Amino acid sequence: MLKSRILFGTFVTIFAIFGFVFSANRAEAATCTMTTGTWDGVAGAGGGGTSTFSSCTGGGTNHPAVGDTIQINAGVTLTISGNATVGGIIIDSPTTADGITINTGVTLSDSGNLSYTANATANAQTITISGTGVLAVTGTGTINAPTGAGNSLVTCSGSGSLTFGSTLALTGNSTSTGKASLGMGACTLSAAGITLSGGSNATGTAEITLSTGTITSTDGITFAATVANTVLNNSGAGSINLTGTMTGAGTVTVNSGTTLTTTGTTALNTPATFGILSVSTGTTTTGAAITFAGATTVATGAILNVDTGAVTFTGATGVTGTLGITSATGTKTFTGNVTINSGGVWNETAAATVSYAGNLANSGTFTASTGVHTFTGTGKTISGTVAIPSLTISGTTSNTNTLTVSTALSGASTLTNSATGVLNIGGTSGITGLTATATGNVVNYTGASQTLHAGPYYDLNLTGSGTDVIGTGTTIADSTSINSGVGVNLTGASTTLYLALGGTAVVPGSYGFTGSGARFLDLTYFPGSGTGTLTASSTLLAAIGGAGLVPSGTTTSVVAQSPTPVAVTITPATPTTPAVTETTMSPGCSGGNMYNTSTGAPCKNNNTSVVTSAPARSYSLGTAVLKNGSRGEAVKELQRLLNQVLNLGLVVDGKLGPKTIAVIKTWQKGHGLAADGLIGAKTKAAMKAEAESN
């Protein structure tokens, strides 16, 4: 019996203890109400201020404990004058206006949630954050507009902040004019996702307004319900930081100086006009009709996919990461300059229509689709290595490096190939104006059976296949090279300074098909019914194109002085032989020719002539890249090498000019090198090897 009493007493004692603990825990969850006045933020009995609290933990006149929820009743405005921590904030349905004011320099921490209870009155429910005040809510924020004409408001009048550890939801009014509104001014708002649900009443909006402050959402922004009555208005040069999806056709008004910074996986599916776009990390995708009024930057490692919808980039676009065009729906317009920086990638996987009104500069990787790309600006440039299959020039544009147009070059304006430009045309050339007269520029026709633009040209190379058509009056100021496998139909009289056929320079004179009246008839390079002629006025006694400097073996071409075709055979020198022997077969020098019709060597009564060649030597071309305008001893060595390899007869003066650069470009192309006219390590090595083999 005694043992039973002891056990019973122990049980009663334990129950009493746990009952006290349970009761204490329940007390910690108290909801405090108060009168209008101030609170210094000190919890419990030690708190001060002019407001009188009731129903807080501990009862009596105790101030809110750390875990208490404070409820703001009708007609009450509580001013927080010192840092305070509470377990929740309820702005209750008022019969007269109510709210909380957080003084400057004060932080009110809410470890629970913030909620506004919808009311049917015309009275305002307001939280005011003054100066540098802070309201930090660990949980959610729920701000419901009154069902009456009143408003549920948060206003931040200084540079303070309002933060939520979870989501923030604003809901507008569908029955009256009341709205749910956050006026952030120059303050900072952050949440883990923001939802604006507009009411069906035109003024029952759910809105966030901002001037120079910052909005950060780590889980998107959603415009819901009556989306026309959802508002995001940024009137100044503020900042919006976004991760996640922006969706719904809300009313979004953003100042052109506002920066939208995206991180992680972000989708912009709201049709709107934004300001500056900064794609900082991760992948951002556009999925609506969007305009970016300011500059756009894609950082290293970041990706911007321009997808569905007409998207316009008004400011400059700079790409160090990757910009992809992934949908053909809607025109993609770049009004400002576009720069693909070193390491940057421009990749079009859909055949979109793309329009440029500024410059296009590529120092990275540029891959265009088969969609039509139009340049509309005036006095704009394309620089770097750029390949665009279908290019339309609607505004004056210059190419300063290597531009390849494989399908169609068209437009009512003019494309200028500058002195450093290489233009490769692989398809049709219906453009109204093509200016290719600058000294040193090169135009290559690389397609099959092309009709050439009327010109004039500086350097012209036909490197494709089939029969190309050169129209009447075409002039080539420097050199014309027609590769093996290409025939030319001449419709009228055209002229060039130098002419190379199949990689071998030919002597001055007129060339054409039978019946053209040309001095030299060539059935290989000038086939068909063309009655025109191509007249070369000078000669380079060396090859300036093709795969080598001299034929790799004995070759025969059908070249004749009109009217009787004859065969001319050229026997190349053997590299180890100390002398080069040229045998001219009669009638190669018949008709009183002063020069052999194929090699350009002097005719000497059809006898064999022997020319002694100098022994092979090495050349010191230095380590610097040589280019147009270079001077010095390394240039002199290059000139000596070119005289040996290409037999140019250059004056060795140490000055590198545009005509020599033009010859070098053609030589580079024939040797599988970049035809850029820059004599770097690879070109030097190839030239030295050529010199040694000769």
C-alpha positions as CSV (number, residue, x, y, z in Angstrom):
1,M,0.0,0.0,0.0
2,L,2.8,2.4,0.9
3,K,4.5,1.6,-2.4
4,S,1.3,2.4,-4.3
5,R,0.9,5.8,-2.5
6,I,4.5,6.7,-3.4
7,L,3.9,5.9,-7.0
8,F,0.7,7.8,-7.0
9,G,2.4,10.8,-5.4
10,T,5.1,10.7,-8.0
11,F,2.6,10.6,-10.9
12,V,0.8,13.6,-9.4
13,T,4.0,15.5,-9.1
14,I,5.1,14.8,-12.7
15,F,1.6,15.7,-14.0
16,A,1.8,19.0,-12.1
17,I,5.2,19.8,-13.6
18,F,4.2,19.0,-17.2
19,G,0.9,20.8,-16.7
20,F,2.9,23.9,-15.7
21,V,5.1,23.6,-18.7
22,F,2.1,23.1,-21.0
23,S,0.4,26.1,-19.5
24,A,3.6,28.2,-19.9
25,N,3.9,27.2,-23.5
26,R,0.3,28.2,-24.1
27,A,1.0,31.5,-22.5
28,E,3.9,32.1,-24.9
29,A,1.5,32.0,-27.8
30,A,-0.5,34.9,-26.5
31,T,-2.1,37.6,-28.7
32,C,-1.6,41.1,-27.4
33,T,-3.7,44.1,-28.1
34,M,-2.9,47.6,-27.2
35,T,-4.0,51.2,-27.2
36,T,-2.6,53.9,-29.5
37,G,0.9,54.9,-28.4
38,T,4.6,53.9,-28.4
39,W,6.5,50.8,-27.4
40,D,10.2,50.8,-26.8
41,G,10.4,47.2,-27.9
42,V,11.4,45.8,-24.5
43,A,9.5,42.5,-23.8
44,G,7.5,41.7,-20.8
45,A,7.1,43.6,-17.6
46,G,10.2,45.8,-18.2
47,G,8.8,47.3,-21.4
48,G,8.1,51.0,-21.7
49,G,6.2,53.5,-23.7
50,T,2.8,55.1,-23.7
51,S,0.8,52.2,-25.2
52,T,-1.1,50.0,-22.8
53,F,-1.0,46.3,-23.7
54,S,-3.4,43.6,-22.7
55,S,-3.6,39.8,-23.0
56,C,0.2,39.5,-23.4
57,T,2.2,36.7,-21.8
58,G,2.2,37.2,-18.0
59,G,-1.1,39.1,-18.1
60,G,-1.7,42.5,-16.6
61,T,0.1,45.4,-18.2
62,N,3.0,43.3,-19.5
63,H,4.4,44.2,-22.9
64,P,4.5,41.5,-25.6
65,A,6.9,38.7,-25.1
66,V,9.3,37.5,-27.8
67,G,6.8,34.9,-29.0
68,D,3.6,36.9,-28.7
69,T,1.5,38.0,-31.7
70,I,0.6,41.6,-31.7
71,Q,-2.8,42.5,-33.1
72,I,-3.6,46.0,-34.2
73,N,-7.3,46.7,-33.6
74,A,-9.5,49.4,-35.0
75,G,-8.4,52.9,-34.4
76,V,-5.0,51.8,-33.0
77,T,-1.6,53.0,-34.3
78,L,1.3,51.4,-32.5
79,T,4.7,53.2,-32.9
80,I,7.7,51.0,-32.3
81,S,10.5,53.2,-30.9
82,G,13.1,50.5,-30.2
83,N,14.1,47.1,-31.6
84,A,11.5,44.5,-30.9
85,T,10.8,40.8,-31.7
86,V,7.3,39.3,-31.9
87,G,5.8,36.0,-33.0
88,G,3.4,37.5,-35.5
89,I,1.6,40.6,-36.6
90,I,-2.1,40.9,-37.4
91,I,-3.5,44.1,-38.8
92,D,-7.2,43.6,-37.8
93,S,-10.3,44.7,-39.6
94,P,-10.8,48.3,-38.5
95,T,-13.9,50.5,-37.9
96,T,-11.4,53.3,-38.0
97,A,-7.9,53.4,-39.5
98,D,-5.2,51.4,-37.7
99,G,-1.6,50.3,-38.2
100,I,2.0,50.2,-37.1
101,T,4.8,52.8,-37.4
102,I,8.4,51.6,-37.2
103,N,10.7,54.5,-36.4
104,T,13.9,55.1,-38.3
105,G,16.8,53.0,-37.1
106,V,14.4,50.5,-35.5
107,T,14.1,46.8,-36.4
108,L,10.8,45.0,-35.8
109,S,11.5,41.2,-36.1
110,D,8.5,38.9,-36.7
111,S,9.3,35.3,-36.2
112,G,5.9,34.3,-37.5
113,N,3.7,35.7,-40.3
114,L,2.4,39.1,-41.3
115,S,-1.3,39.3,-42.2
116,Y,-3.9,41.9,-43.0
117,T,-7.5,40.9,-42.3
118,A,-9.8,42.1,-45.1
119,N,-12.4,44.6,-43.8
120,A,-15.6,46.0,-45.2
121,T,-14.9,49.6,-44.3
122,A,-13.4,52.6,-46.1
123,N,-10.6,52.8,-43.5
124,A,-6.9,52.2,-44.2
125,Q,-4.8,49.5,-42.6
126,T,-1.2,50.7,-42.8
127,I,2.3,49.7,-41.8
128,T,4.7,52.6,-42.1
129,I,8.5,52.1,-42.2
130,S,10.2,55.4,-41.5
131,G,13.8,56.3,-42.5
132,T,16.1,53.3,-42.1
133,G,13.5,51.2,-40.2
134,V,13.3,47.5,-40.8
135,L,10.4,45.0,-40.7
136,A,11.8,41.5,-41.0
137,V,9.2,38.7,-41.2
138,T,10.4,35.1,-41.0
139,G,7.3,33.6,-42.5
140,T,4.7,34.7,-45.1
141,G,3.2,38.1,-45.9
142,T,-0.6,38.2,-46.7
143,I,-2.0,41.6,-47.6
144,N,-5.7,41.5,-48.6
145,A,-7.4,44.6,-49.8
146,P,-10.5,45.6,-47.8
147,T,-13.9,44.7,-49.3
148,G,-14.8,48.2,-48.7
149,A,-13.2,51.3,-50.1
150,G,-10.3,51.3,-47.7
151,N,-6.7,50.3,-48.6
152,S,-4.3,47.8,-47.1
153,L,-0.9,49.5,-47.3
154,V,2.7,49.2,-46.5
155,T,4.7,52.4,-47.1
156,C,8.4,52.9,-46.8
157,S,9.3,56.5,-46.8
158,G,13.1,56.3,-46.5
159,S,15.7,53.7,-47.3
160,G,14.6,51.0,-45.0
161,S,13.6,47.4,-45.8
162,L,10.8,44.9,-45.7
163,T,11.8,41.2,-45.9
164,F,10.0,37.9,-45.9
165,G,11.6,34.6,-45.4
166,S,8.7,33.0,-47.3
167,T,6.2,34.2,-49.9
168,L,4.5,37.6,-50.2
169,A,0.9,37.7,-51.5
170,L,-1.2,40.8,-52.3
171,T,-4.8,40.5,-53.2
172,G,-6.9,43.3,-54.7
173,N,-10.6,44.1,-54.4
174,S,-13.3,42.7,-56.6
175,T,-16.3,44.5,-55.1
176,S,-15.1,48.0,-54.3
177,T,-12.2,50.4,-54.9
178,G,-9.9,49.1,-52.1
179,K,-6.4,48.0,-53.1
180,A,-3.5,46.1,-51.6
181,S,-0.4,48.2,-52.1
182,L,3.3,48.2,-51.2
183,G,4.9,51.6,-51.7
184,M,8.6,50.9,-51.5
185,G,10.1,54.1,-52.8
186,A,13.8,53.9,-52.3
187,C,13.5,50.9,-49.8
188,T,14.3,47.2,-50.3
189,L,11.7,44.5,-50.6
190,S,12.7,40.8,-50.6
191,A,10.7,37.6,-50.5
192,A,10.8,34.0,-51.6
193,G,8.2,34.5,-54.3
194,I,5.7,37.3,-54.9
195,T,2.1,36.9,-56.1
196,L,0.0,39.8,-57.2
197,S,-3.7,38.9,-57.6
198,G,-5.8,41.7,-59.1
199,G,-9.4,42.3,-58.2
200,S,-12.0,42.5,-60.9
201,N,-12.8,46.1,-59.9
202,A,-10.7,48.4,-62.0
203,T,-9.3,50.2,-59.0
204,G,-9.1,47.1,-56.8
205,T,-5.5,46.6,-57.7
206,A,-2.7,44.5,-56.2
207,E,0.4,46.6,-56.7
208,I,4.0,47.2,-55.8
209,T,5.5,50.6,-56.6
210,L,9.2,51.4,-56.5
211,S,11.4,54.4,-57.4
212,T,15.1,53.9,-56.8
213,G,14.8,50.9,-54.4
214,T,15.3,47.2,-54.9
215,I,12.9,44.3,-55.3
216,T,14.3,40.8,-54.8
217,S,12.4,37.6,-55.4
218,T,14.1,34.2,-55.2
219,D,11.1,32.3,-56.5
220,G,9.5,34.3,-59.3
221,I,6.8,36.9,-59.6
222,T,3.3,35.9,-60.5
223,F,0.5,38.2,-61.9
224,A,-2.8,36.3,-61.2
225,A,-6.6,36.6,-61.1
226,T,-7.6,39.8,-63.0
227,V,-4.1,40.4,-64.3
228,A,-4.9,43.7,-65.9
229,N,-5.3,45.0,-62.3
230,T,-1.9,43.8,-61.1
231,V,0.8,46.4,-61.1
232,L,4.5,46.5,-60.8
233,N,5.6,50.1,-61.3
234,N,9.3,51.1,-61.1
235,S,9.4,54.8,-61.8
236,G,13.1,55.4,-61.1
237,A,16.5,53.7,-61.7
238,G,16.0,51.0,-59.2
239,S,16.8,47.3,-59.2
240,I,14.9,44.1,-59.6
241,N,16.7,40.8,-58.7
242,L,14.9,37.7,-60.0
243,T,15.3,34.0,-59.8
244,G,12.4,31.8,-61.0
245,T,9.5,32.5,-63.3
246,M,7.8,35.8,-64.0
247,T,4.4,34.9,-65.4
248,G,1.0,36.5,-66.2
249,A,0.2,39.5,-68.3
250,G,0.4,42.1,-65.5
251,T,0.8,45.8,-65.9
252,V,4.6,46.2,-65.7
253,T,6.1,49.6,-66.0
254,V,9.8,49.8,-65.6
255,N,12.1,52.8,-65.9
256,S,14.7,52.4,-68.7
257,G,17.4,52.9,-66.0
258,T,16.2,50.0,-63.8
259,T,18.5,47.0,-63.8
260,L,16.8,43.5,-64.0
261,T,19.4,41.0,-62.7
262,T,18.6,37.4,-63.3
263,T,20.3,34.4,-61.5
264,G,19.7,30.7,-61.5
265,T,17.0,29.3,-63.7
266,T,14.8,32.2,-64.7
267,A,11.9,32.6,-67.2
268,L,10.5,35.9,-68.3
269,N,7.0,35.1,-69.6
270,T,5.3,38.4,-68.9
271,P,5.0,40.7,-71.9
272,A,6.6,43.9,-70.7
273,T,9.2,46.6,-71.2
274,F,12.1,46.4,-68.9
275,G,15.2,48.6,-68.6
276,I,18.7,47.2,-68.3
277,L,19.1,43.4,-68.4
278,S,22.0,41.7,-66.6
279,V,22.1,37.9,-66.9
280,S,24.4,37.2,-64.0
281,T,24.4,33.4,-63.6
282,G,22.4,30.4,-64.7
283,T,20.0,30.3,-67.6
284,T,17.4,33.0,-68.4
285,T,14.7,32.4,-71.1
286,T,12.4,34.9,-72.6
287,G,8.9,33.6,-73.5
288,A,6.8,36.6,-74.4
289,A,6.9,39.9,-76.4
290,I,9.5,41.8,-74.3
291,T,11.5,45.0,-74.8
292,F,14.7,45.7,-73.0
293,A,15.1,49.5,-73.1
294,G,18.6,49.6,-71.7
295,A,21.8,47.7,-72.2
296,T,21.9,43.9,-72.0
297,T,24.9,41.9,-70.7
298,V,25.3,38.2,-70.5
299,A,28.1,37.3,-68.0
300,T,30.7,34.6,-68.3
301,G,29.1,31.2,-67.8
302,A,25.6,32.6,-68.0
303,I,23.0,31.8,-70.8
304,L,20.3,34.0,-72.3
305,N,17.9,32.1,-74.5
306,V,15.7,34.4,-76.7
307,D,12.7,32.2,-77.2
308,T,9.0,32.7,-78.2
309,G,7.8,36.2,-79.0
310,A,9.1,39.4,-80.6
311,V,12.0,40.5,-78.4
312,T,13.6,43.9,-78.8
313,F,17.0,44.9,-77.4
314,T,17.1,48.7,-77.6
315,G,20.4,49.3,-75.9
316,A,23.8,47.7,-76.5
317,T,24.1,44.0,-76.1
318,G,27.3,42.5,-74.8
319,V,27.9,38.7,-74.6
320,T,30.7,37.1,-72.7
321,G,28.6,34.0,-71.8
322,T,26.1,32.5,-74.3
323,L,23.2,34.2,-76.1
324,G,20.9,31.7,-78.0
325,I,18.0,32.4,-80.3
326,T,15.9,29.3,-79.7
327,S,12.6,30.1,-81.4
328,A,11.6,31.3,-84.9
329,T,8.4,32.9,-83.5
330,G,8.6,36.7,-83.5
331,T,11.3,39.0,-84.9
332,K,14.4,39.4,-82.7
333,T,15.5,43.0,-83.0
334,F,18.8,44.4,-81.8
335,T,18.7,48.2,-82.0
336,G,22.0,48.9,-80.2
337,N,25.4,47.6,-81.0
338,V,26.0,43.9,-80.5
339,T,29.4,42.7,-79.2
340,I,30.4,39.0,-78.7
341,N,33.4,39.3,-76.5
342,S,36.3,36.8,-76.4
343,G,34.9,33.6,-75.0
344,G,31.4,34.6,-75.8
345,V,29.0,32.5,-77.9
346,W,26.2,33.5,-80.2
347,N,24.2,30.4,-81.1
348,E,21.0,30.4,-83.2
349,T,19.2,27.1,-83.2
350,A,16.0,28.3,-84.8
351,A,15.6,30.1,-88.1
352,A,14.3,33.4,-86.7
353,T,14.2,36.7,-88.4
354,V,16.9,38.9,-86.9
355,S,17.3,42.6,-87.3
356,Y,20.3,44.7,-86.5
357,A,20.3,48.5,-86.4
358,G,23.8,48.9,-84.8
359,N,27.3,47.4,-85.3
360,L,28.0,43.7,-85.0
361,A,31.4,42.8,-83.6
362,N,32.5,39.2,-83.0
363,S,35.5,38.2,-81.0
364,G,34.0,34.9,-79.9
365,T,31.9,32.3,-81.6
366,F,29.1,33.4,-83.9
367,T,26.7,30.8,-85.4
368,A,23.7,32.2,-87.4
369,S,20.7,30.3,-88.5
370,T,19.2,30.1,-92.0
371,G,16.7,32.9,-91.1
372,V,17.0,36.3,-92.8
373,H,19.3,38.7,-91.0
374,T,18.8,42.4,-91.9
375,F,21.1,45.3,-91.2
376,T,19.0,48.5,-91.1
377,G,21.4,51.1,-89.6
378,T,23.4,53.8,-91.4
379,G,27.2,53.7,-91.4
380,K,27.3,50.5,-89.4
381,T,30.1,47.8,-89.4
382,I,30.4,44.0,-89.2
383,S,33.7,43.0,-87.7
384,G,35.3,39.8,-86.7
385,T,34.7,36.4,-88.3
386,V,30.9,36.3,-89.1
387,A,29.0,33.8,-91.2
388,I,25.3,34.7,-92.0
389,P,23.7,32.5,-94.7
390,S,21.0,35.0,-95.7
391,L,22.0,38.6,-95.3
392,T,19.9,41.6,-96.3
393,I,21.5,45.1,-96.3
394,S,18.9,47.8,-95.8
395,G,21.3,50.4,-94.4
396,T,24.8,51.3,-95.4
397,T,27.1,48.7,-93.8
398,S,30.8,47.9,-93.9
399,N,32.6,44.6,-93.5
400,T,36.0,45.0,-91.8
401,N,37.1,41.4,-91.4
402,T,35.8,38.1,-92.7
403,L,32.1,37.9,-93.7
404,T,30.6,34.8,-95.3
405,V,27.2,34.8,-96.9
406,S,26.5,31.3,-98.1
407,T,22.9,31.5,-99.4
408,A,21.8,35.0,-100.4
409,L,23.2,38.5,-100.2
410,S,20.4,41.0,-100.9
411,G,19.0,44.4,-100.0
412,A,18.4,47.9,-101.4
413,S,21.3,49.5,-99.7
414,T,25.1,49.2,-100.0
415,L,27.6,46.8,-98.4
416,T,31.2,48.1,-98.4
417,N,34.1,45.6,-98.2
418,S,36.8,47.7,-96.4
419,A,40.5,47.5,-97.0
420,T,40.9,44.7,-94.4
421,G,37.7,42.9,-95.5
422,V,37.3,39.4,-96.9
423,L,33.9,38.8,-98.3
424,N,32.9,35.2,-99.2
425,I,29.7,34.9,-101.3
426,G,28.4,31.4,-101.7
427,G,24.9,32.0,-103.2
428,T,23.1,34.7,-105.0
429,S,24.2,38.3,-105.0
430,G,21.1,40.5,-105.6
431,I,22.2,43.3,-103.4
432,T,21.8,46.8,-104.9
433,G,25.2,48.1,-103.9
434,L,28.4,46.3,-103.4
435,T,31.5,48.5,-103.0
436,A,34.7,46.4,-103.1
437,T,37.3,48.9,-104.4
438,A,39.3,49.5,-101.3
439,T,43.0,48.6,-101.7
440,G,43.7,45.2,-100.1
441,N,40.1,43.9,-99.9
442,V,39.2,40.5,-101.3
443,V,35.9,39.1,-102.6
444,N,35.6,35.4,-103.0
445,Y,32.8,33.7,-104.9
446,T,32.7,30.2,-103.4
447,G,29.4,28.7,-104.7
448,A,28.3,26.8,-107.8
449,S,27.6,28.6,-111.1
450,Q,27.2,32.1,-109.7
451,T,26.3,35.4,-111.4
452,L,28.7,38.0,-110.1
453,H,27.7,41.4,-108.9
454,A,28.7,44.0,-111.5
455,G,31.6,45.2,-109.4
456,P,34.1,46.9,-109.5
457,Y,36.5,44.9,-107.4
458,Y,40.0,45.1,-106.1
459,D,40.9,41.4,-105.7
460,L,38.5,38.8,-107.0
461,N,38.7,35.1,-106.5
462,L,36.4,32.4,-108.1
463,T,36.9,29.3,-105.9
464,G,33.6,27.4,-106.3
465,S,32.5,25.2,-109.1
466,G,30.5,25.2,-112.3
467,T,30.3,28.2,-114.6
468,D,30.2,31.7,-113.2
469,V,28.9,34.7,-115.1
470,I,30.9,38.0,-115.2
471,G,28.9,40.8,-116.7
472,T,29.9,43.6,-119.1
473,G,32.2,46.3,-117.8
474,T,33.4,44.5,-114.7
475,T,36.7,45.8,-113.6
476,I,39.2,44.3,-111.1
477,A,41.8,46.8,-110.0
478,D,44.3,44.3,-108.8
479,S,44.1,40.5,-109.3
480,T,41.6,38.0,-110.6
481,S,42.1,34.3,-109.7
482,I,40.0,31.5,-111.3
483,N,40.5,28.2,-109.6
484,S,40.6,24.8,-111.3
485,G,37.0,23.5,-111.7
486,V,35.6,26.9,-112.3
487,G,34.6,28.2,-115.7
488,V,33.6,31.8,-116.6
489,N,31.0,33.0,-119.0
490,L,32.0,36.5,-120.1
491,T,29.0,38.5,-121.4
492,G,31.1,41.6,-122.3
493,A,34.4,43.3,-122.0
494,S,36.0,43.2,-118.5
495,T,39.4,44.1,-117.3
496,T,41.9,43.1,-114.5
497,L,45.5,44.0,-113.7
498,Y,46.7,40.5,-113.0
499,L,45.1,37.1,-113.9
500,A,45.7,33.7,-112.6
501,L,44.2,30.5,-114.0
502,G,44.2,27.4,-111.9
503,G,46.8,28.9,-109.6
504,T,49.2,30.1,-112.3
505,A,49.6,33.7,-113.4
506,V,49.3,34.3,-117.1
507,V,50.7,36.9,-119.4
508,P,49.0,40.1,-120.3
509,G,46.3,40.0,-123.0
510,S,42.7,39.3,-123.6
511,Y,41.2,35.9,-122.7
512,G,37.9,34.4,-123.7
513,F,36.0,31.6,-125.6
514,T,36.0,30.9,-129.3
515,G,34.4,33.7,-131.2
516,S,35.1,36.3,-128.5
517,G,37.9,37.9,-130.5
518,A,40.2,37.4,-127.5
519,R,43.9,37.1,-128.1
520,F,44.1,34.0,-126.0
521,L,41.3,31.4,-126.2
522,D,41.0,29.1,-123.2
523,L,38.4,26.3,-123.5
524,T,38.9,25.2,-119.9
525,Y,38.5,28.4,-117.9
526,F,36.3,30.3,-120.4
527,P,33.8,27.7,-121.7
528,G,30.3,28.1,-123.1
529,S,28.9,30.7,-125.4
530,G,30.1,33.9,-123.8
531,T,31.4,36.4,-126.4
532,G,33.0,38.7,-123.9
533,T,36.7,39.0,-122.9
534,L,38.7,39.4,-119.8
535,T,41.8,41.5,-120.4
536,A,44.9,41.3,-118.1
537,S,47.1,44.4,-118.4
538,S,50.1,43.0,-116.4
539,T,51.5,39.8,-115.0
540,L,52.9,38.3,-111.8
541,L,55.3,35.6,-113.0
542,A,54.3,33.3,-110.2
543,A,51.2,31.6,-108.9
544,I,49.0,33.7,-106.6
545,G,46.4,31.1,-105.8
546,G,45.7,27.4,-105.8
547,A,47.6,24.8,-103.9
548,G,51.2,25.5,-105.0
549,L,53.6,27.9,-106.6
550,V,54.4,25.8,-109.6
551,P,52.5,22.8,-111.0
552,S,53.2,19.6,-109.2
553,G,54.0,17.8,-112.4
554,T,54.0,18.5,-116.2
555,T,50.8,20.2,-117.1
556,T,49.1,21.0,-120.3
557,S,46.5,23.7,-120.8
558,V,44.7,24.7,-123.9
559,V,45.8,28.2,-124.3
560,A,46.1,29.7,-127.7
561,Q,46.7,32.9,-129.5
562,S,43.7,33.4,-131.8
563,P,42.8,31.9,-134.2
564,T,44.6,28.6,-133.9
565,P,44.7,26.8,-130.5
566,V,48.0,25.2,-129.5
567,A,49.3,23.2,-126.6
568,V,51.8,24.7,-124.2
569,T,53.7,22.3,-121.8
570,I,55.5,23.5,-118.7
571,T,58.1,21.3,-117.0
572,P,58.8,22.4,-113.4
573,A,62.2,22.5,-111.9
574,T,63.4,19.7,-109.7
575,P,64.3,21.1,-106.2
576,T,67.7,19.5,-106.1
577,T,68.7,20.7,-109.6
578,P,70.9,23.8,-109.6
579,A,69.3,25.2,-112.7
580,V,65.7,25.5,-114.0
581,T,65.2,24.5,-117.7
582,E,62.2,25.7,-119.6
583,T,61.5,24.0,-122.9
584,T,59.1,25.8,-125.2
585,M,57.5,23.7,-127.8
586,S,56.7,25.2,-131.2
587,P,54.4,26.9,-131.9
588,G,54.2,28.2,-128.3
589,C,56.2,31.2,-129.4
590,S,54.8,31.4,-132.9
591,G,53.2,34.4,-134.4
592,G,55.9,36.7,-133.3
593,N,55.1,36.5,-129.6
594,M,57.7,38.1,-127.3
595,Y,56.7,35.9,-124.4
596,N,55.6,32.3,-124.0
597,T,51.8,32.3,-123.8
598,S,51.6,30.2,-120.6
599,T,54.8,30.9,-118.6
600,G,55.6,34.5,-119.6
601,A,59.2,33.6,-120.2
602,P,60.9,35.3,-123.2
603,C,60.8,33.5,-126.5
604,K,64.2,32.8,-128.0
605,N,63.8,31.3,-131.4
606,N,62.1,28.3,-129.8
607,N,65.4,27.2,-128.3
608,T,65.9,25.9,-124.8
609,S,67.1,28.6,-122.4
610,V,68.7,27.9,-119.1
611,V,68.3,30.2,-116.1
612,T,70.6,29.6,-113.1
613,S,68.8,29.8,-109.8
614,A,70.3,30.8,-106.5
615,P,71.0,28.2,-103.8
616,A,68.4,27.8,-101.1
617,R,68.8,30.1,-98.1
618,S,67.1,30.6,-94.8
619,Y,65.1,33.7,-93.9
620,S,64.9,35.5,-90.5
621,L,61.4,36.9,-90.3
622,G,61.4,37.7,-86.6
623,T,58.8,36.9,-84.0
624,A,56.4,39.8,-84.5
625,V,53.3,39.5,-86.7
626,L,53.8,41.4,-89.9
627,K,50.9,43.2,-91.5
628,N,50.0,46.0,-93.9
629,G,52.2,49.0,-92.9
630,S,54.9,47.0,-91.1
631,R,58.5,48.1,-91.6
632,G,62.0,47.0,-90.8
633,E,64.5,44.2,-91.3
634,A,61.9,41.4,-90.9
635,V,59.9,43.0,-93.7
636,K,63.0,43.1,-95.9
637,E,63.6,39.4,-95.3
638,L,59.9,38.7,-96.2
639,Q,60.3,40.7,-99.4
640,R,63.4,38.6,-100.3
641,L,61.5,35.4,-99.5
642,L,58.5,36.5,-101.6
643,N,60.8,37.3,-104.5
644,Q,62.2,33.8,-104.3
645,V,58.9,31.9,-103.7
646,L,56.5,34.0,-105.8
647,N,59.0,35.7,-108.1
648,L,57.3,39.1,-107.4
649,G,60.3,41.3,-108.2
650,L,59.6,43.4,-105.1
651,V,61.9,46.3,-104.2
652,V,63.5,45.3,-100.9
653,D,62.8,48.5,-99.0
654,G,61.4,47.1,-95.7
655,K,57.9,48.5,-96.3
656,L,54.9,46.2,-96.4
657,G,52.1,47.6,-98.6
658,P,48.6,46.6,-99.6
659,K,49.4,45.0,-103.0
660,T,51.8,42.6,-101.4
661,I,49.3,41.9,-98.6
662,A,46.7,41.0,-101.3
663,V,49.0,38.5,-102.9
664,I,49.8,37.0,-99.4
665,K,46.0,36.6,-98.7
666,T,45.5,34.6,-101.9
667,W,48.6,32.5,-101.1
668,Q,47.4,31.8,-97.6
669,K,44.0,30.7,-98.9
670,G,45.7,28.3,-101.3
671,H,47.7,26.8,-98.5
672,G,44.8,26.2,-96.1
673,L,45.7,29.2,-93.9
674,A,43.4,32.0,-92.7
675,A,43.4,34.5,-95.6
676,D,43.8,37.5,-93.3
677,G,47.0,39.0,-94.7
678,L,48.7,38.7,-91.3
679,I,52.1,37.0,-91.5
680,G,52.3,35.2,-88.1
681,A,54.0,32.0,-87.0
682,K,52.0,29.6,-89.2
683,T,52.3,31.7,-92.4
684,K,56.0,32.2,-91.8
685,A,56.6,28.5,-91.3
686,A,54.7,27.6,-94.4
687,M,56.6,30.2,-96.5
688,K,60.0,29.1,-95.2
689,A,59.1,25.5,-96.1
690,E,58.0,26.6,-99.6
691,A,61.3,28.5,-100.0
692,E,63.4,25.6,-98.9
693,S,61.5,23.2,-101.3
694,N,62.2,25.6,-104.2
